[in-house]
Amino acid sequence: MTLLDETNWQGKVHSAGWVTPAGGSLPVRSPATGEQLGQVGVANADDVRRACAHAATAQRAWAATGYAERAAVLRRAGHLFAQHAAEIGDWIVRESGSVAPKAELETDTAAQECHEAAALASHPLGEIIPSAQPRLSLARRLPVGVVGVIAPFNVPLILGIRSVAPALALGNAVVLKPDTRTAVCGGFSIAWVFEEAGLPEGLLHVLPGGAETGAALVADPNVRLVSFTGSTAAGREVGAAAARHLKRAHLELGGNSALIVLDDADLDLAVSAGAWGSFLHQGQICMTTGRHLVHESLAGRYVEQLSEKADQLPVGDPAKEPVALGPIIDEHQRDKIHSLVTASVDAGARLAAGGTYQGLFYRPTVLVDVTPATPAYAQEVFGPVAPVLTFADQDEAVALARQTEYGLSLGILSRDVMRAMALADRIPSGIVHINDQTVSDEAVAPFGGVGASGTGSRFGGAAANVEAFTETQWLTMRGSITRYPF
């Protein structure tokens, strides 16, 4: 059985096997060509209710399963992601518009996430607490139960598996809602891998859908935890809905990350880092470099070289040719990008490169003469746009970097790493990369932002994952029943 065999999933969802949902189906299309790649099932509220009830029942036996067996399933899943990387990567390229190296990164990371999660199954899950009374006092971590995962289109495999794998390893069941635009590579591939890896039936449900599906998942009483990755606007709604139902929501949201180029930075390397940070995957990454803050002594040459690089980068269908940028995911997102660019030019910014498109292929764009109020600088663009603003000294750089509601990632480029570190200490950010651009994460590292970028590090690394996908229970034990005064 292969993922590409459409008879497995055509018009279906994965919920105790491949089944036809009550919510109908939607076409899957290549954003590069418009070609229909298949049909995926769409789950409605009834489908969600049935899946969550089944997951709750299956989870109890899974939580009681020995850690060695759970770890073995995760290891087999990691092996399968590696073994079938070419097949899954091809879907990532065609369905999400990714270039091949980015697709390879996703499959490699998916395998790594599973292997790291396998180690979680035997991770220490508690501590002995001193007690003033003659008893054994413990704090232990127990599975949440059913975890609802809502993942977006932009890095679909990674942003799904990074919650699915640790949640399963720690004894939970999972109901995953992938974006309908990337449901095969970001959802069905995960279901297929775990099915082949021997995960018992009912523990992983994959239900593509839209806002109705997500709302039903958040509200379902069997779901005790929601792991959401997406826009800040949608995250606020998810967080509010989860709060009404008294359940935790881990929110990894948007960003408008700054890259600070200090006056002693290597210019050629800084330009290369800046281009990668802004143009990788067409800028459709939460950590994308959205603001280039460049010391005034370097700004002229930085803009010139960055613009030359932008003009030279090939844009096209990554399934047919070795390009640097593929398509924007759909017309709505493309129009949003272009409206921010044109509004910025209308407000006084100058196009140094790009600002044009053909179909869904948007040219890498450099904007200069911007101010903190320039739309493409002040807002998250989620496209291949690099606004450049200059600063005169470190205090001004700090003030500009802090002038945002977001706090996801920060890059600082300097030959003096201690100087860069001192600067980083003054700028709130969930992630800081010194002498690197803003787009970087690993399965072993905590990931998350502050402010409008989310609720902190809830992904990556043993400590973050245990905190995210378990509950704390206080347990005491005495050798005999205590005698009380009444």
C-alpha positions in Angstrom: 0.0 0.0 0.0 1.3 3.5 -0.9 0.1 6.9 0.0 -0.2 7.8 -3.7 -2.8 5.0 -4.2 -5.9 7.3 -4.3 -8.2 4.4 -3.6 -7.1 4.5 0.0 -8.2 8.1 0.7 -10.2 9.5 -2.2 -13.1 11.4 -0.7 -12.4 10.0 2.7 -11.1 10.9 6.2 -9.2 8.7 8.5 -11.2 7.7 11.6 -10.8 4.1 12.6 -9.8 3.3 9.0 -10.6 5.2 5.8 -14.2 6.2 5.9 -16.6 8.5 3.9 -17.5 11.5 6.1 -20.8 13.1 6.5 -19.3 16.5 5.6 -18.7 15.8 1.9 -15.5 16.3 0.0 -13.3 19.0 -1.6 -10.8 18.9 -4.5 -7.1 19.0 -3.7 -5.3 21.2 -6.2 -1.7 22.1 -7.1 -1.2 25.8 -6.4 1.4 25.9 -9.2 -0.7 24.5 -12.0 -4.3 24.4 -10.7 -4.3 20.7 -11.5 -6.7 18.6 -9.4 -4.6 16.1 -7.5 -7.6 14.3 -5.9 -10.5 14.7 -3.5 -10.3 14.7 0.3 -13.2 14.1 2.6 -14.3 17.0 4.8 -15.5 16.3 8.3 -18.5 18.0 9.8 -19.5 18.4 13.5 -21.0 14.9 13.6 -17.8 13.4 12.2 -15.8 15.2 14.9 -18.2 14.0 17.6 -17.9 10.4 16.6 -14.1 10.5 16.2 -13.6 12.1 19.6 -15.8 9.6 21.4 -13.9 6.7 19.7 -10.6 8.3 20.6 -11.6 8.7 24.2 -12.4 5.0 24.4 -9.2 3.9 22.7 -7.0 6.2 24.7 -7.7 4.4 28.0 -6.1 1.2 26.8 -3.2 3.0 25.1 -2.4 4.9 28.4 -2.1 1.5 30.1 0.1 0.1 27.4 3.8 -0.3 28.4 6.2 2.5 27.4 8.3 0.0 25.4 5.4 -0.8 23.1 4.4 2.9 22.6 8.1 3.8 21.9 8.3 1.0 19.3 5.3 2.4 17.4 7.0 5.8 17.3 10.3 4.4 16.2 8.6 2.5 13.4 6.8 5.7 12.3 10.1 7.6 12.2 11.6 4.8 10.0 8.6 4.9 7.7 8.8 8.7 7.2 12.5 8.3 6.2 11.8 5.2 4.0 9.0 7.0 2.1 10.5 10.5 2.2 10.5 10.8 -1.6 6.9 9.9 -2.0 5.7 12.1 0.8 8.0 14.9 -0.3 6.5 14.8 -3.8 3.1 15.5 -2.3 4.5 18.4 -0.2 6.0 19.9 -3.4 2.8 19.5 -5.5 0.2 20.2 -2.8 1.8 23.0 -0.8 4.0 24.6 -3.5 7.2 23.8 -1.6 10.6 23.6 -3.2 12.2 20.2 -3.0 14.8 21.1 -0.2 12.0 22.4 2.0 10.0 19.2 1.4 13.1 17.2 2.3 13.4 19.2 5.5 9.8 18.4 6.4 10.2 14.6 5.9 13.5 14.6 7.8 12.0 16.6 10.6 9.0 14.3 10.8 11.2 11.3 11.2 13.2 13.2 13.9 10.0 14.2 15.7 8.9 10.6 15.9 12.3 9.4 17.2 12.5 12.1 19.8 8.9 11.3 20.8 9.8 7.6 21.2 12.3 8.6 23.9 9.5 10.5 25.7 7.6 7.3 26.4 10.3 6.3 29.0 11.0 9.8 30.2 10.7 10.4 34.0 7.1 11.7 34.6 7.1 12.9 38.2 8.9 13.8 41.4 8.9 13.0 45.0 7.8 16.0 47.1 8.8 16.6 50.8 5.8 16.4 53.1 5.4 17.6 56.7 3.2 14.5 57.3 4.2 10.9 57.6 3.4 9.9 54.0 4.9 9.6 50.5 4.0 12.6 48.4 4.3 12.5 44.7 3.6 14.8 41.7 3.1 12.7 38.6 2.3 13.5 35.0 -0.6 11.7 33.4 -1.9 11.7 29.8 -4.4 14.5 29.1 -6.7 12.0 27.3 -7.7 13.2 23.8 -5.6 16.0 22.2 -7.1 18.1 19.4 -4.5 19.3 16.9 -5.3 22.0 14.4 -2.5 22.5 11.8 -2.0 25.0 8.9 -1.1 24.8 5.3 2.4 26.3 5.2 4.6 23.7 6.7 1.9 21.0 6.9 3.8 17.9 7.8 6.0 19.4 10.5 3.3 21.5 12.1 1.1 18.4 12.4 3.6 15.8 13.5 5.2 17.9 16.1 2.1 17.7 18.2 0.8 14.3 17.1 4.0 12.3 17.8 4.7 13.5 21.4 1.0 13.4 22.3 0.8 9.7 21.2 4.1 8.8 22.9 2.8 10.1 26.2 -0.3 8.0 26.2 -2.9 10.3 24.5 -5.2 9.8 21.6 -5.2 12.5 18.9 -7.7 14.1 16.6 -5.9 16.0 13.9 -7.5 18.7 11.7 -5.2 19.5 8.8 -5.9 22.4 6.4 -8.0 21.2 3.5 -5.5 22.7 1.0 -2.7 20.4 2.3 -4.7 17.5 3.8 -2.8 14.7 2.0 0.8 15.7 2.9 -0.2 17.3 6.2 -2.7 14.8 7.4 -3.2 11.6 5.4 0.5 10.9 5.2 0.6 11.0 9.0 -2.4 8.7 9.3 -0.9 6.3 6.8 2.5 6.2 8.5 1.0 5.4 11.9 -1.4 2.9 10.5 1.6 1.1 8.9 3.6 1.5 12.1 1.0 -0.5 14.1 -0.7 2.2 16.1 -3.9 0.6 17.5 -7.1 1.6 15.8 -8.9 4.7 17.2 -5.9 6.5 18.6 -5.3 8.8 15.6 -8.1 10.4 13.6 -7.4 12.8 10.7 -10.3 15.0 9.8 -9.8 17.7 7.2 -12.1 20.6 7.5 -12.7 24.3 7.9 -13.9 26.6 10.6 -16.9 24.5 11.5 -14.7 21.4 12.0 -12.2 23.3 14.1 -14.9 24.8 16.3 -16.5 21.4 16.9 -13.1 19.9 17.8 -12.4 22.7 20.3 -15.8 22.4 21.9 -16.0 18.6 22.1 -16.1 17.5 25.7 -13.8 14.5 25.1 -11.0 16.8 23.9 -9.2 18.1 27.0 -6.4 20.0 25.2 -6.1 21.9 21.9 -2.8 22.4 20.1 -3.3 25.1 17.5 -0.9 26.5 14.9 -2.1 29.3 12.7 -2.8 33.0 12.5 -3.0 35.3 15.5 -6.6 36.2 14.6 -7.7 32.6 14.5 -5.7 31.7 17.5 -7.5 34.3 19.6 -10.8 32.7 18.7 -9.5 29.2 19.5 -8.1 30.4 22.8 -11.4 32.1 23.8 -13.4 29.1 22.8 -11.1 26.7 24.8 -11.4 29.0 27.8 -15.2 28.9 27.7 -14.9 25.1 27.9 -12.2 25.2 30.7 -9.6 23.4 28.6 -6.0 24.3 27.8 -5.0 25.7 24.4 -1.4 25.8 23.2 -1.3 28.5 20.6 1.6 29.0 18.2 0.6 32.0 16.2 1.9 34.7 13.8 5.0 36.8 13.8 6.8 39.8 12.3 10.3 38.9 13.2 13.2 41.3 13.0 16.7 40.7 11.6 19.1 43.2 13.1 22.2 43.8 11.0 24.8 45.6 13.2 27.5 47.8 11.7 30.3 45.2 12.1 28.4 42.4 10.3 29.8 40.7 7.2 27.7 42.3 4.5 27.7 39.4 2.0 26.7 36.9 4.6 24.2 39.3 6.1 22.5 39.7 2.7 22.4 35.9 2.1 20.9 35.4 5.5 18.3 38.2 5.0 17.3 36.8 1.6 16.8 33.3 3.0 14.9 34.6 6.0 12.4 36.5 3.9 12.1 34.5 0.7 12.2 30.8 1.9 8.9 29.1 1.0 7.6 32.4 -0.5 7.7 33.9 3.0 4.9 31.7 4.2 6.5 30.8 7.5 5.6 32.1 10.9 9.3 32.8 11.6 9.9 34.6 8.3 12.1 37.7 8.5 9.4 40.4 8.2 11.6 43.4 9.2 15.2 44.1 8.2 16.8 46.6 10.6 20.1 47.6 9.1 22.7 50.0 10.5 22.8 53.1 8.4 26.4 52.6 7.5 25.6 49.4 5.7 22.0 50.1 4.5 22.8 51.3 1.0 25.0 48.4 0.1 22.7 45.9 1.9 19.6 47.1 -0.1 21.6 47.0 -3.4 22.8 43.5 -2.9 19.5 42.2 -1.4 17.7 43.6 -4.4 20.1 42.1 -6.9 19.7 38.7 -5.2 15.9 39.1 -5.3 15.9 39.9 -9.0 18.0 36.8 -9.7 16.1 34.2 -7.7 14.1 31.9 -10.1 10.3 31.6 -9.4 8.2 28.8 -10.8 6.7 25.3 -10.4 9.0 23.4 -8.1 7.6 20.1 -9.4 9.0 20.8 -12.9 12.2 22.9 -12.4 14.8 23.7 -9.7 13.4 27.1 -8.5 14.1 29.1 -5.4 10.4 30.1 -4.9 7.3 28.3 -5.7 3.7 29.5 -5.8 1.7 31.3 -3.1 -0.9 28.9 -1.7 -3.9 30.5 -3.2 -5.3 33.7 -4.7 -6.6 35.0 -1.4 -3.2 34.9 0.2 -1.5 36.4 -3.0 -4.0 39.3 -3.0 -3.3 40.0 0.7 0.4 40.1 0.0 0.0 42.4 -3.0 -2.4 44.7 -1.2 0.1 45.3 1.6 2.9 45.9 -1.0 0.8 48.4 -3.0 -0.4 50.1 0.2 3.2 50.5 1.3 4.2 52.1 -2.0 1.2 54.4 -1.8 2.3 55.4 1.7 5.8 56.4 0.4 7.9 53.2 0.3 9.9 52.4 -2.8 10.1 49.1 -4.6 13.8 48.2 -4.9 12.9 44.7 -6.3 9.8 42.7 -7.1 6.3 43.8 -6.3 4.8 41.9 -9.3 3.3 38.5 -9.9 2.0 36.1 -12.6 -0.7 33.8 -11.4 0.3 32.6 -7.9 4.0 33.2 -8.5 5.0 36.4 -6.6 8.4 37.9 -7.2 10.7 38.3 -4.1 10.2 41.9 -3.1 12.4 44.5 -1.4 10.9 47.7 0.0 13.0 50.7 1.1 12.2 54.2 2.4 9.8 52.5 4.9 8.7 53.8 8.2 7.4 51.9 11.3 3.9 52.7 10.0 4.5 51.3 6.5 1.8 48.5 6.1 4.2 45.8 4.9 6.6 46.6 7.7 4.0 47.0 10.5 1.9 43.9 9.7 2.7 40.2 9.1 2.7 39.8 5.3 3.2 36.0 5.1 4.8 36.5 1.7 8.2 37.1 0.1 8.6 40.7 1.1 11.6 42.3 2.7 11.1 45.8 4.1 14.3 47.5 5.1 14.6 50.2 7.8 17.8 51.8 9.0 18.9 52.6 12.5 21.7 54.9 13.9 22.6 53.2 17.1 21.8 50.1 19.3 19.2 51.9 21.4 17.3 52.8 18.2 17.6 49.2 17.0 16.2 47.9 20.2 13.3 50.4 20.1 12.4 49.4 16.5 12.7 45.7 17.2 10.4 46.0 20.2 7.8 48.1 18.3 5.5 45.2 17.5 2.8 43.1 19.2 4.6 39.9 18.1 7.5 38.1 19.7 8.3 34.9 17.9 11.9 35.0 16.5 14.8 37.4 16.4 18.0 37.3 14.4 21.1 39.5 15.2 24.1 39.6 12.9 27.4 40.8 14.3 31.1 39.8 14.6 30.8 40.6 18.3 28.6 37.8 19.7 28.6 39.3 23.3 27.4 42.6 21.9 24.6 40.8 20.1 23.7 38.8 23.2 23.4 42.1 25.2 21.1 43.4 22.5 19.0 40.2 22.6 18.5 40.6 26.3 16.6 43.8 25.7 14.1 42.5 23.1 11.3 40.1 24.1 11.3 37.0 21.8 10.6 33.3 22.2 13.5 32.5 19.9 16.8 34.3 19.3 19.4 33.4 16.7 22.7 35.2 16.8 24.5 35.2 13.5 21.6 33.6 11.8 18.4 34.6 10.2 15.0 34.1 11.9 13.8 30.8 10.4 15.2 27.8 12.3 13.8 25.2 14.7 14.6 21.6 15.7 12.6 18.7 17.2 14.9 18.8 20.3 14.5 22.6 21.0 11.7 24.5 22.7 9.6 26.5 20.2 7.1 29.2 20.7 6.6 32.9 21.0 5.4 35.6 23.3 2.8 38.4 22.9 0.7 38.0 19.9 2.9 35.2 18.7 1.3 32.7 21.2 1.4 31.2 24.6 5.1 30.3 24.8 7.2 27.3 24.1 4.8 24.3 23.9 6.7 22.3 21.3 10.1 20.7 21.1 12.3 19.1 23.7 11.3 16.8 26.5 10.4 19.4 29.1 8.1 21.4 26.8 6.3 18.3 25.4 5.8 16.7 28.8 4.4 20.0 30.1 2.2 20.4 27.0 0.6 16.9 26.7 0.2 15.7 30.3 -1.6 16.9 33.4 0.0 17.1 36.9 -1.6 15.0 39.6 -0.7 15.1 43.3 -0.7 11.7 44.9 0.0 10.8 48.6 0.3 7.4 50.3 0.2 6.4 53.9 0.9 3.0 55.5 -2.3 3.1 57.5 -5.4 5.3 57.8 -4.8 8.4 59.8 -6.9 8.9 63.0 -8.6 12.3 63.1 -10.2 14.2 66.0 -13.7 13.6 64.8 
